[in-house]
């Protein structure tokens, strides 16, 4: 079974615009294609193939919370967003990933 995100991580499919902007032991972060959304929208992808929070290791779960704090702070600073919305839907691509969408006050 082929996984779009696993293929992307291995370099077998098109890479995200601008490449990955963050990577650690468990996670990779990239911009969402600007022509398909708003500027500043990013996607956090698990390096390991799993579906949802119930399948995270303790280490992945702990690092996820720490990384979320960093991402929210960075998105707000760079985009001047009042809020950041997060969304986890895994219907289209069955590999854990989360979207972070800035929202300005206007």
N, CA, C and O atoms as a MOPAC input file, in Angstrom:
PM7 MOZYME 1SCF
protein

 N      0.83900 1    -1.18300 1     0.00000 1
 C      0.00000 1     0.00000 1     0.00000 1
 C      0.88500 1     1.24700 1     0.00000 1
 O      1.80700 1     1.35600 1     0.80700 1
 N      0.61000 1     2.16300 1    -0.88100 1
 C      1.38600 1     3.38400 1    -1.00800 1
 C      0.79400 1     4.48200 1    -0.13000 1
 O     -0.42500 1     4.62100 1    -0.02600 1
 N      1.66800 1     5.25400 1     0.49600 1
 C      1.23900 1     6.37000 1     1.34100 1
 C      1.84900 1     7.64900 1     0.79100 1
 O      3.06800 1     7.74500 1     0.64700 1
 N      1.01300 1     8.62800 1     0.48300 1
 C      1.47200 1     9.89200 1    -0.08500 1
 C      2.53300 1    10.55100 1     0.78600 1
 O      3.55400 1    11.00300 1     0.26900 1
 N      2.31000 1    10.61400 1     2.10500 1
 C      3.25900 1    11.29900 1     2.99600 1
 C      4.55600 1    10.50700 1     3.12300 1
 O      5.63500 1    11.09900 1     3.10800 1
 N      4.47500 1     9.18400 1     3.24700 1
 C      5.69600 1     8.37500 1     3.30000 1
 C      6.50900 1     8.53400 1     2.01300 1
 O      7.73600 1     8.62500 1     2.05400 1
 N      5.81600 1     8.56700 1     0.87500 1
 C      6.49600 1     8.75500 1    -0.41000 1
 C      7.15800 1    10.13900 1    -0.47200 1
 O      8.26500 1    10.28300 1    -0.99100 1
 N      6.48300 1    11.12900 1     0.05000 1
 C      7.03100 1    12.49300 1     0.07300 1
 C      8.27900 1    12.53600 1     0.95200 1
 O      9.28700 1    13.13100 1     0.57100 1
 N      8.21500 1    11.90500 1     2.13000 1
 C      9.37100 1    11.89600 1     3.03800 1
 C     10.57400 1    11.18000 1     2.42400 1
 O     11.71900 1    11.56200 1     2.66800 1
 N     10.31900 1    10.16600 1     1.64400 1
 C     11.42200 1     9.42100 1     1.03300 1
 C     11.96200 1    10.09300 1    -0.22600 1
 O     12.95300 1     9.63900 1    -0.79800 1
 N     11.30400 1    11.18300 1    -0.66300 1
 C     11.76400 1    11.91300 1    -1.84500 1
 C     11.25800 1    11.33700 1    -3.15300 1
 O     11.71800 1    11.74100 1    -4.22100 1
 N     10.31300 1    10.39600 1    -3.09300 1
 C      9.80500 1     9.74800 1    -4.30300 1
 C      8.69300 1    10.53100 1    -5.00300 1
 O      8.31800 1    10.18600 1    -6.12400 1
 N      8.16200 1    11.57100 1    -4.37000 1
 C      7.14600 1    12.41600 1    -4.99600 1
 C      7.57100 1    13.87500 1    -4.81600 1
 O      8.55800 1    14.17000 1    -4.14300 1
 N      6.81400 1    14.76900 1    -5.42600 1
 C      7.12100 1    16.18800 1    -5.32500 1
 C      7.24000 1    16.61000 1    -3.86500 1
 O      6.44800 1    16.20100 1    -3.01600 1
 N      8.22500 1    17.42000 1    -3.59700 1
 C      8.44700 1    17.93700 1    -2.25600 1
 C      7.57200 1    19.16500 1    -2.02600 1
 O      7.13500 1    19.80700 1    -2.98100 1
 N      7.31900 1    19.49000 1    -0.76600 1
 C      6.48400 1    20.66000 1    -0.48400 1
 C      7.16000 1    21.94900 1    -0.96500 1
 O      8.38400 1    21.99900 1    -1.08800 1
 N      6.36800 1    22.98500 1    -1.23500 1
 C      6.94800 1    24.25400 1    -1.69200 1
 C      7.92900 1    24.80000 1    -0.66100 1
 O      7.57200 1    24.98900 1     0.50200 1
 N      9.15000 1    25.05100 1    -1.08000 1
 C     10.16700 1    25.55100 1    -0.16500 1
 C     10.81800 1    24.46800 1     0.67000 1
 O     11.68100 1    24.76200 1     1.49800 1
 N     10.42300 1    23.22400 1     0.47200 1
 C     10.97900 1    22.11200 1     1.24000 1
 C     10.42800 1    22.08600 1     2.65700 1
 O      9.47400 1    22.79400 1     2.97900 1
 N     11.02500 1    21.28200 1     3.47700 1
 C     10.60600 1    21.19400 1     4.87700 1
 C     11.27100 1    22.30800 1     5.66600 1
 O     12.45500 1    22.58800 1     5.47900 1
 N     10.51000 1    22.94300 1     6.54700 1
 C     11.03000 1    24.07400 1     7.31700 1
 C     11.43200 1    23.66600 1     8.72500 1
 O     12.06100 1    24.44600 1     9.43900 1
 N     11.07400 1    22.45100 1     9.13300 1
 C     11.44800 1    21.94400 1    10.44700 1
 C     11.45100 1    20.42300 1    10.38300 1
 O     10.61000 1    19.80700 1     9.72900 1
 N     12.42400 1    19.83300 1    11.08200 1
 C     12.47600 1    18.38000 1    11.18100 1
 C     13.17100 1    18.02000 1    12.48200 1
 O     14.18000 1    18.61900 1    12.85300 1
 N     12.61300 1    17.02800 1    13.16900 1
 C     13.28400 1    16.46700 1    14.33100 1
 C     13.15200 1    14.95200 1    14.27200 1
 O     12.87500 1    14.40000 1    13.20700 1
 N     13.34100 1    14.28700 1    15.36500 1
 C     13.32700 1    12.82900 1    15.38900 1
 C     11.97100 1    12.23700 1    15.00300 1
 O     11.91200 1    11.13900 1    14.45000 1
 N     10.87900 1    12.95900 1    15.29000 1
 C      9.53800 1    12.42100 1    15.10500 1
 C      8.68600 1    13.13600 1    14.06200 1
 O      7.73200 1    12.55100 1    13.55000 1
 N      9.00500 1    14.38300 1    13.73600 1
 C      8.10600 1    15.23900 1    12.96100 1
 C      8.81800 1    15.97200 1    11.83000 1
 O     10.02100 1    16.22400 1    11.88900 1
 N      8.04100 1    16.30800 1    10.79600 1
 C      8.48700 1    17.16900 1     9.71200 1
 C      7.38400 1    18.20700 1     9.49500 1
 O      6.19900 1    17.88800 1     9.58600 1
 N      7.78100 1    19.44900 1     9.20700 1
 C      6.82200 1    20.54100 1     9.02900 1
 C      7.10800 1    21.22500 1     7.69800 1
 O      8.25700 1    21.49900 1     7.35200 1
 N      6.02600 1    21.49400 1     6.95900 1
 C      6.17500 1    22.18000 1     5.67300 1
 C      5.03000 1    23.16900 1     5.48300 1
 O      4.02400 1    23.13100 1     6.19100 1
 N      5.21300 1    24.05700 1     4.50500 1
 C      4.13300 1    24.96200 1     4.11800 1
 C      3.11400 1    24.19000 1     3.29000 1
 O      3.47000 1    23.27200 1     2.55100 1
 N      1.86300 1    24.56200 1     3.41800 1
 C      0.81600 1    24.06300 1     2.54300 1
 C      0.93200 1    24.86100 1     1.24600 1
 O      1.25800 1    26.04700 1     1.30000 1
 N      0.68000 1    24.26000 1     0.08700 1
 C      0.79100 1    25.02800 1    -1.16100 1
 C     -0.05000 1    26.31100 1    -1.11500 1
 O     -1.26200 1    26.26000 1    -0.91000 1
 N      0.60400 1    27.45300 1    -1.30800 1
 C     -0.04200 1    28.76500 1    -1.16400 1
 C     -1.21300 1    28.94900 1    -2.12100 1
 O     -2.19600 1    29.60400 1    -1.77700 1
 N     -1.11800 1    28.37900 1    -3.31400 1
 C     -2.20300 1    28.54100 1    -4.28100 1
 C     -3.45900 1    27.77100 1    -3.87000 1
 O     -4.52100 1    27.96400 1    -4.46100 1
 N     -3.34600 1    26.89900 1    -2.86400 1
 C     -4.49000 1    26.11500 1    -2.40700 1
 C     -5.03600 1    26.58900 1    -1.06600 1
 O     -6.03500 1    26.05300 1    -0.58600 1
 N     -4.40300 1    27.57900 1    -0.45600 1
 C     -4.83900 1    28.03500 1     0.86100 1
 C     -4.32500 1    29.44400 1     1.09900 1
 O     -4.03900 1    30.18100 1     0.15500 1
 N     -4.21000 1    29.81100 1     2.36700 1
 C     -3.68300 1    31.12900 1     2.71700 1
 C     -2.21500 1    31.01500 1     3.09600 1
 O     -1.74300 1    29.94800 1     3.48800 1
 N     -1.50700 1    32.11400 1     2.97600 1
 C     -0.10000 1    32.13500 1     3.36400 1
 C      0.01800 1    31.90600 1     4.86500 1
 O     -0.76600 1    32.43800 1     5.65100 1
 N      0.98800 1    31.12300 1     5.24300 1
 C      1.21000 1    30.83600 1     6.64900 1
 C      0.61600 1    29.52300 1     7.11400 1
 O      0.88300 1    29.08800 1     8.23400 1
 N     -0.18200 1    28.88500 1     6.27800 1
 C     -0.73600 1    27.57500 1     6.64500 1
 C      0.37700 1    26.53900 1     6.55600 1
 O      1.05600 1    26.42600 1     5.53500 1
 N      0.55200 1    25.79700 1     7.61800 1
 C      1.59700 1    24.77200 1     7.62800 1
 C      0.99400 1    23.41500 1     7.97300 1
 O     -0.11700 1    23.31300 1     8.49300 1
 N      1.76800 1    22.37900 1     7.66500 1
 C      1.35200 1    21.00500 1     7.92800 1
 C      2.46200 1    20.31200 1     8.70900 1
 O      3.63000 1    20.34300 1     8.31900 1
 N      2.08100 1    19.69300 1     9.80400 1
 C      2.98800 1    18.88700 1    10.61700 1
 C      2.71600 1    17.42700 1    10.28000 1
 O      1.57100 1    16.98100 1    10.35100 1
 N      3.75100 1    16.68100 1     9.91500 1
 C      3.59800 1    15.28700 1     9.50800 1
 C      4.45000 1    14.40100 1    10.40300 1
 O      5.59000 1    14.74200 1    10.71900 1
 N      3.89700 1    13.26100 1    10.81000 1
 C      4.70200 1    12.31000 1    11.57800 1
 C      5.68900 1    11.63600 1    10.64100 1
 O      5.36300 1    11.33000 1     9.49400 1
 N      6.89400 1    11.40600 1    11.13800 1
 C      7.87000 1    10.68900 1    10.33700 1
 C      7.49500 1     9.21100 1    10.22800 1
 O      7.62400 1     8.59300 1     9.17200 1
 N      7.03900 1     8.67700 1    11.32600 1
 C      6.64200 1     7.27100 1    11.35300 1
 C      5.21200 1     7.17400 1    10.82700 1
 O      4.38800 1     8.05300 1    11.08000 1
 N      4.93100 1     6.11700 1    10.10800 1
 C      3.58400 1     5.92300 1     9.56700 1
 C      2.66200 1     5.38300 1    10.66600 1
 O      2.82300 1     4.25600 1    11.13500 1
 N      1.70100 1     6.20800 1    11.06100 1
 C      0.62100 1     5.77700 1    11.94700 1
 C     -0.57600 1     6.67200 1    11.67900 1
 O     -0.45500 1     7.69200 1    11.00100 1
 N     -1.74200 1     6.28800 1    12.21500 1
 C     -2.97200 1     6.97400 1    11.84100 1
 C     -3.37800 1     8.10000 1    12.77800 1
 O     -3.66500 1     9.20300 1    12.31100 1
 N     -3.41300 1     7.86000 1    14.08600 1
 C     -3.97000 1     8.87100 1    14.97000 1
 C     -3.27400 1     8.87900 1    16.33300 1
 O     -2.32100 1     8.13400 1    16.56300 1
 N     -3.76100 1     9.72300 1    17.21800 1
 C     -3.14400 1     9.90300 1    18.53100 1
 C     -3.03000 1     8.59700 1    19.31500 1
 O     -2.07500 1     8.42100 1    20.07100 1
 N     -3.96900 1     7.69300 1    19.15300 1
 C     -3.94200 1     6.43800 1    19.90800 1
 C     -2.75600 1     5.56500 1    19.53500 1
 O     -2.37800 1     4.67800 1    20.30000 1
 N     -2.16800 1     5.80200 1    18.37700 1
 C     -1.04400 1     4.99300 1    17.91000 1
 C      0.31000 1     5.66200 1    18.11300 1
 O      1.33600 1     5.10600 1    17.72000 1
 N      0.32800 1     6.85100 1    18.72100 1
 C      1.58800 1     7.53300 1    19.01200 1
 C      2.33400 1     6.80700 1    20.12500 1
 O      1.72600 1     6.24000 1    21.03300 1
 N      3.65200 1     6.83400 1    20.03800 1
 C      4.45200 1     6.38000 1    21.16900 1
 C      4.41100 1     7.46500 1    22.23700 1
 O      3.99900 1     8.59200 1    21.96000 1
 N      4.82400 1     7.14300 1    23.43000 1
 C      4.88200 1     8.14800 1    24.49900 1
 C      5.80100 1     9.29500 1    24.09400 1
 O      5.50200 1    10.45800 1    24.36600 1
 N      6.91200 1     8.97100 1    23.44900 1
 C      7.86600 1     9.99900 1    23.02400 1
 C      7.25200 1    10.91400 1    21.96600 1
 O      7.42900 1    12.13200 1    22.01800 1
 N      6.53600 1    10.33700 1    21.01300 1
 C      5.87700 1    11.15700 1    19.99000 1
 C      4.82600 1    12.05500 1    20.61900 1
 O      4.72300 1    13.23000 1    20.26700 1
 N      4.04700 1    11.51700 1    21.54400 1
 C      3.00000 1    12.31100 1    22.19400 1
 C      3.59800 1    13.46100 1    22.99400 1
 O      3.08600 1    14.57900 1    22.94500 1
 N      4.67000 1    13.20000 1    23.72800 1
 C      5.31700 1    14.26100 1    24.51300 1
 C      5.90500 1    15.33600 1    23.61600 1
 O      5.73700 1    16.52700 1    23.87800 1
 N      6.58800 1    14.92700 1    22.57000 1
 C      7.22300 1    15.90700 1    21.68700 1
 C      6.18900 1    16.69300 1    20.88700 1
 O      6.44400 1    17.83900 1    20.51700 1
 N      5.03800 1    16.10700 1    20.61700 1
 C      3.97400 1    16.77900 1    19.87200 1
 C      3.52300 1    18.04400 1    20.59700 1
 O      3.40700 1    19.10500 1    19.98400 1
 N      3.27300 1    17.93500 1    21.88000 1
 C      2.82400 1    19.09800 1    22.65000 1
 C      3.84600 1    20.21100 1    22.67200 1
 O      3.49100 1    21.38100 1    22.52500 1
 N      5.10700 1    19.86900 1    22.85300 1
 C      6.18000 1    20.86500 1    22.87000 1
 C      6.28900 1    21.54300 1    21.50400 1
 O      6.44800 1    22.76000 1    21.41600 1
 N      6.20200 1    20.74500 1    20.44400 1
 C      6.30000 1    21.30700 1    19.09500 1
 C      5.09700 1    22.20300 1    18.77400 1
 O      5.25200 1    23.22900 1    18.11200 1
 N      3.90100 1    21.82100 1    19.23800 1
 C      2.73600 1    22.67200 1    18.99500 1
 C      2.92200 1    24.06300 1    19.56400 1
 O      2.59300 1    25.05000 1    18.90500 1
 N      3.43800 1    24.15800 1    20.76000 1
 C      3.68500 1    25.46500 1    21.37800 1
 C      4.62100 1    26.28800 1    20.50300 1
 O      4.37100 1    27.47000 1    20.26900 1
 N      5.69100 1    25.67600 1    20.02000 1
 C      6.64600 1    26.38300 1    19.15700 1
 C      5.99300 1    26.81900 1    17.84800 1
 O      6.20100 1    27.94300 1    17.39200 1
 N      5.20400 1    25.92900 1    17.24300 1
 C      4.56800 1    26.25900 1    15.96500 1
 C      3.55600 1    27.38400 1    16.10800 1
 O      3.53800 1    28.31000 1    15.29800 1
 N      2.70600 1    27.30900 1    17.14100 1
 C      1.72500 1    28.37900 1    17.35700 1
 C      2.42900 1    29.71800 1    17.53500 1
 O      2.02400 1    30.71800 1    16.94200 1
 N      3.47800 1    29.74200 1    18.34800 1
 C      4.21300 1    30.98700 1    18.59400 1
 C      4.83300 1    31.51700 1    17.30600 1
 O      4.74200 1    32.71100 1    17.02200 1
 N      5.45800 1    30.64500 1    16.52800 1
 C      6.11200 1    31.06800 1    15.28900 1
 C      5.09500 1    31.56300 1    14.26500 1
 O      5.31800 1    32.58700 1    13.61900 1
 N      3.98800 1    30.85300 1    14.11300 1
 C      2.96200 1    31.26500 1    13.14400 1
 C      2.40000 1    32.63100 1    13.52000 1
 O      2.24500 1    33.49800 1    12.65900 1
 N      2.09400 1    32.82600 1    14.79600 1
 C      1.55500 1    34.12000 1    15.23300 1
 C      2.55400 1    35.24800 1    14.98700 1
 O      2.17900 1    36.33300 1    14.54300 1
 N      3.80800 1    34.99000 1    15.27400 1
 C      4.82800 1    36.02200 1    15.09600 1
 C      5.01200 1    36.37100 1    13.62300 1
 O      5.04400 1    37.55000 1    13.26900 1
 N      5.13300 1    35.37100 1    12.76700 1
 C      5.42700 1    35.60200 1    11.35200 1
 C      4.23000 1    36.16300 1    10.59900 1
 O      4.39200 1    37.02900 1     9.73900 1
 N      3.03800 1    35.68100 1    10.90800 1
 C      1.84900 1    36.10100 1    10.14600 1
 C      1.04800 1    37.20100 1    10.82200 1
 O      0.11600 1    37.74200 1    10.22700 1
 N      1.39800 1    37.53800 1    12.05900 1
 C      0.64200 1    38.49200 1    12.87300 1
 C     -0.79900 1    38.01500 1    13.07200 1
 O     -1.73000 1    38.81900 1    13.12900 1
 N     -0.96500 1    36.70000 1    13.17500 1
 C     -2.29000 1    36.11200 1    13.37400 1
 C     -2.77100 1    36.35000 1    14.79600 1
 O     -1.99400 1    36.33600 1    15.75100 1
 N     -4.06600 1    36.56600 1    14.90700 1
 C     -4.69200 1    36.68000 1    16.21900 1
 C     -4.89500 1    35.28400 1    16.81500 1
 O     -4.74100 1    35.06900 1    18.01700 1
 N     -5.23900 1    34.35900 1    15.94300 1
 C     -5.48100 1    32.97600 1    16.35400 1
 C     -4.84600 1    32.02800 1    15.34800 1
 O     -4.55400 1    32.40300 1    14.21200 1
 N     -4.63900 1    30.79000 1    15.78900 1
 C     -4.18900 1    29.72800 1    14.89500 1
 C     -5.14600 1    28.56300 1    15.09200 1
 O     -5.33500 1    28.07300 1    16.20600 1
 N     -5.74000 1    28.13300 1    14.00100 1
 C     -6.63300 1    26.98300 1    14.05600 1
 C     -5.84000 1    25.72600 1    13.71500 1
 O     -4.98000 1    25.74300 1    12.83400 1
 N     -6.13200 1    24.65300 1    14.41300 1
 C     -5.50300 1    23.38000 1    14.08000 1
 C     -6.57100 1    22.37600 1    13.69000 1
 O     -7.68400 1    22.38600 1    14.21600 1
 N     -6.21100 1    21.51700 1    12.76300 1
 C     -7.15500 1    20.56600 1    12.21100 1
 C     -6.43800 1    19.26100 1    11.90800 1
 O     -5.41700 1    19.24700 1    11.22100 1
 N     -6.97900 1    18.16500 1    12.42500 1
 C     -6.44900 1    16.83800 1    12.12800 1
 C     -7.57000 1    16.04600 1    11.46400 1
 O     -8.55400 1    15.68300 1    12.11000 1
 N     -7.41400 1    15.78500 1    10.18300 1
 C     -8.34000 1    14.90800 1     9.46000 1
 C     -7.48200 1    13.93300 1     8.67500 1
 O     -6.54300 1    14.33400 1     7.98800 1
 N     -7.79900 1    12.68300 1     8.77600 1
 C     -6.92500 1    11.68500 1     8.16900 1
 C     -7.70100 1    10.83500 1     7.16500 1
 O     -7.29100 1     9.71900 1     6.84600 1
 N     -8.81800 1    11.36000 1     6.67000 1
 C     -9.60900 1    10.60500 1     5.70700 1
 C     -8.92100 1    10.51200 1     4.35000 1
 O     -8.83600 1     9.42800 1     3.77200 1
 N     -8.43500 1    11.62700 1     3.84200 1
 C     -7.84500 1    11.64200 1     2.50200 1
 C     -6.47400 1    11.01200 1     2.42900 1
 O     -6.15700 1    10.33000 1     1.45400 1
 N     -5.65200 1    11.22600 1     3.44400 1
 C     -4.29600 1    10.68000 1     3.48900 1
 C     -4.14500 1     9.97000 1     4.83000 1
 O     -3.97700 1    10.63500 1     5.85200 1
 N     -4.19900 1     8.64400 1     4.85900 1
 C     -4.14900 1     7.90700 1     6.12700 1
 C     -2.73600 1     7.80700 1     6.70800 1
 O     -2.15000 1     6.72600 1     6.77300 1
 N     -2.21300 1     8.94000 1     7.12000 1
 C     -0.90000 1     9.07500 1     7.77000 1
 C     -1.05800 1    10.28700 1     8.67700 1
 O     -1.57500 1    11.31300 1     8.23500 1
 N     -0.62800 1    10.19900 1     9.93200 1
 C     -0.88600 1    11.29600 1    10.85300 1
 C     -0.27800 1    12.59500 1    10.34300 1
 O      0.91500 1    12.66500 1    10.04500 1
 N     -1.11800 1    13.62100 1    10.24800 1
 C     -0.67600 1    14.96600 1     9.90700 1
 C     -1.69800 1    15.95700 1    10.45200 1
 O     -2.87600 1    15.63200 1    10.60200 1
 N     -1.23700 1    17.15600 1    10.74300 1
 C     -2.10300 1    18.20000 1    11.29700 1
 C     -1.85800 1    19.49700 1    10.53600 1
 O     -0.72500 1    19.82300 1    10.18200 1
 N     -2.93700 1    20.22900 1    10.29300 1
 C     -2.86300 1    21.51700 1     9.60300 1
 C     -2.97400 1    22.63800 1    10.63500 1
 O     -3.73000 1    22.53100 1    11.60100 1
 N     -2.22000 1    23.70400 1    10.42300 1
 C     -2.24500 1    24.87900 1    11.28700 1
 C     -2.49800 1    26.09400 1    10.40600 1
 O     -1.71900 1    26.40800 1     9.50500 1
 N     -3.61400 1    26.77300 1    10.69100 1
 C     -4.09700 1    27.81700 1     9.81900 1
 C     -4.20100 1    29.13400 1    10.58600 1
 O     -4.99600 1    29.24500 1    11.51900 1
 N     -3.39400 1    30.14400 1    10.19600 1
 C     -3.45100 1    31.42600 1    10.89800 1
 C     -4.71300 1    32.20100 1    10.54600 1
 O     -5.22200 1    32.12000 1     9.42800 1
 N     -5.20500 1    32.95000 1    11.52200 1
 C     -6.35700 1    33.82200 1    11.28500 1
 C     -6.05500 1    35.19600 1    11.87200 1
 O     -5.83600 1    35.34400 1    13.07500 1
 N     -6.04800 1    36.18000 1    11.00900 1
 C     -5.81300 1    37.55800 1    11.44900 1
 C     -7.10200 1    38.13300 1    12.01500 1
 O     -8.18200 1    37.57100 1    11.83000 1
 N     -6.97900 1    39.24100 1    12.69700 1
 C     -8.15500 1    39.84800 1    13.31600 1
 C     -9.13100 1    40.39400 1    12.28100 1
 O    -10.32100 1    40.53200 1    12.56500 1
 N     -8.64100 1    40.70600 1    11.08200 1
 C     -9.53400 1    41.25100 1    10.04600 1
 C    -10.00600 1    40.15700 1     9.13200 1
 O    -10.76400 1    40.41700 1     8.19800 1

